[in-house]
Amino acid sequence: MPIKKMNKSDLVNNISNNSDSFSEDDIEKSVKSILELISKSLSKNQRVEVRNFGTFSIRSRGERLSRNPKTGTSVLVESKNHPYFRASKNLKQSLNK
């Protein structure tokens, strides 16, 4: 069974279809604001925890020696941070019902 994808506009449309209280424009602004807030918090090395959903944080990847697949030469890859998401226990359980 292929996995269905949902992008930001699909998310806004789904919320809009299930809500009579807010306009689609308001929902789009809210979703954009939430995602920007999460991104800004992560860039400040702050963790974002959403109860019963999960936790967004950053993890560090250390400096390492890698290979250029095209030429085969060794390349030093600098250390960097990457985003990490850990699903809550409730989210994991809801997926396995």
Backbone hydrogen bonds in HBPLUS format (Angstrom, degrees):
<---DONOR---> <-ACCEPTOR-->    atom                        ^
c    i                          cat <-CA-CA->   ^        H-A-AA   ^      H-
h    n   atom  resd res      DA  || num        DHA   H-A  angle D-A-AA Bond
n    s   type  num  typ     dist DA aas  dist angle  dist       angle   num
A0011-LEU N   A0007-ASN O   2.99 MM   4  6.29 155.3  2.05 153.5 160.9     1
A0012-VAL N   A0008-LYS O   2.97 MM   4  6.27 159.1  2.02 151.2 156.2     2
A0013-ASN N   A0009-SER O   2.95 MM   4  6.14 160.1  1.99 144.8 150.3     3
A0014-ASN N   A0010-ASP O   2.89 MM   4  6.11 160.2  1.93 150.8 155.9     4
A0015-ILE N   A0011-LEU O   3.00 MM   4  6.22 164.3  2.03 152.1 156.1     5
A0016-SER N   A0012-VAL O   2.89 MM   4  6.00 159.3  1.94 148.7 155.3     6
A0017-ASN N   A0013-ASN O   2.89 MM   4  6.07 152.7  1.97 148.2 155.0     7
A0018-ASN N   A0014-ASN O   3.17 MM   4  6.35 137.4  2.36 139.2 149.6     8
A0018-ASN N   A0015-ILE O   3.17 MM   3  5.19 130.6  2.43  95.5 108.6     9
A0019-SER N   A0016-SER O   3.33 MM   3  5.19 162.3  2.36  99.6 104.6    10
A0027-ILE N   A0023-SER O   3.06 MM   4  6.38 159.6  2.11 151.2 156.7    11
A0028-GLU N   A0024-GLU O   2.90 MM   4  6.09 156.4  1.96 145.6 152.2    12
A0029-LYS N   A0025-ASP O   3.02 MM   4  6.25 158.7  2.06 147.5 152.6    13
A0030-SER N   A0026-ASP O   2.95 MM   4  6.16 153.1  2.02 145.1 152.9    14
A0031-VAL N   A0027-ILE O   2.92 MM   4  6.15 167.0  1.93 156.6 159.0    15
A0032-LYS N   A0028-GLU O   3.02 MM   4  6.14 164.6  2.04 147.3 152.0    16
A0033-SER N   A0029-LYS O   2.92 MM   4  6.06 155.7  1.98 144.0 150.8    17
A0034-ILE N   A0030-SER O   2.93 MM   4  6.17 159.7  1.97 152.9 157.9    18
A0035-LEU N   A0031-VAL O   3.02 MM   4  6.24 167.4  2.04 154.5 157.4    19
A0036-GLU N   A0032-LYS O   2.95 MM   4  6.12 155.6  2.01 147.3 154.4    20
A0037-LEU N   A0033-SER O   2.92 MM   4  6.07 156.1  1.97 147.1 153.6    21
A0038-ILE N   A0034-ILE O   3.01 MM   4  6.29 158.8  2.06 151.0 156.2    22
A0039-SER N   A0035-LEU O   2.99 MM   4  6.19 163.1  2.02 146.0 150.9    23
A0040-LYS N   A0036-GLU O   2.86 MM   4  6.06 164.0  1.88 153.3 157.4    24
A0041-SER N   A0037-LEU O   2.95 MM   4  6.06 159.5  1.99 146.9 152.8    25
A0042-LEU N   A0038-ILE O   2.98 MM   4  6.18 160.6  2.02 151.8 156.8    26
A0043-SER N   A0039-SER O   2.97 MM   4  6.21 152.9  2.04 146.6 154.3    27
A0044-LYS N   A0040-LYS O   3.13 MM   4  6.38 130.5  2.39 138.6 150.8    28
A0044-LYS N   A0041-SER O   3.13 MM   3  5.15 135.9  2.33  96.1 108.4    29
A0046-GLN N   A0041-SER O   2.85 MM   5  5.10 159.1  1.89 149.5 148.3    30
A0045-ASN N   A0042-LEU O   2.92 MM   3  4.90 154.6  1.98 109.7 112.4    31
A0048-VAL N   A0056-PHE O   2.90 MM   8  5.06 169.2  1.91 150.5 154.2    32
A0056-PHE N   A0048-VAL O   2.75 MM   8  5.06 165.3  1.77 155.8 157.9    33
A0050-VAL N   A0054-GLY O   2.85 MM   4  5.42 175.7  1.85 171.6 171.4    34
A0053-PHE N   A0050-VAL O   2.99 MM   3  5.48 145.6  2.11 142.5 140.6    35
A0054-GLY N   A0050-VAL O   2.98 MM   4  5.42 158.1  2.03 147.5 154.7    36
A0088-SER N   A0053-PHE O   2.99 MM  35  5.22 166.1  2.01 119.5 117.5    37
A0055-THR N   A0086-ARG O   2.87 MM  31  5.25 155.4  1.93 144.7 152.1    38
A0086-ARG N   A0055-THR O   2.90 MM  31  5.25 160.0  1.94 149.1 155.8    39
A0057-SER N   A0084-TYR O   2.85 MM  27  5.20 160.0  1.89 154.6 158.8    40
A0084-TYR N   A0057-SER O   2.68 MM  27  5.20 148.0  1.78 163.4 156.7    41
A0059-ARG N   A0082-HIS O   2.91 MM  23  5.51 158.8  1.96 156.3 162.9    42
A0082-HIS N   A0059-ARG O   2.86 MM  23  5.51 151.2  1.94 154.7 164.4    43
A0061-ARG N   A0080-LYS O   2.67 MM  19  5.33 167.4  1.69 167.6 172.2    44
A0080-LYS N   A0061-ARG O   2.96 MM  19  5.33 147.2  2.07 141.8 152.3    45
A0064-ARG N   A0077-VAL O   3.02 MM  13  5.39 159.1  2.06 149.3 156.1    46
A0077-VAL N   A0064-ARG O   2.82 MM  13  5.39 166.0  1.84 173.2 174.3    47
A0066-SER N   A0075-VAL O   2.74 MM   9  5.15 174.5  1.75 159.6 161.2    48
A0075-VAL N   A0066-SER O   2.69 MM   9  5.15 164.8  1.72 142.4 145.1    49
A0068-ASN N   A0073-THR O   2.90 MM   5  5.51 162.6  1.93 160.2 165.4    50
A0072-GLY N   A0068-ASN O   2.63 MM   4  5.06 150.0  1.71 152.3 160.9    51
A0092-LYS N   A0088-SER O   3.04 MM   4  6.31 164.2  2.07 153.2 157.4    52
A0093-GLN N   A0089-LYS O   2.95 MM   4  6.18 159.4  1.99 149.4 155.2    53
A0094-SER N   A0090-ASN O   2.96 MM   4  6.15 153.4  2.03 145.3 152.6    54
A0095-LEU N   A0091-LEU O   3.15 MM   4  6.37 139.2  2.32 143.8 153.6    55
A0096-ASN N   A0093-GLN O   3.17 MM   3  5.27 138.1  2.36  99.2 110.5    56
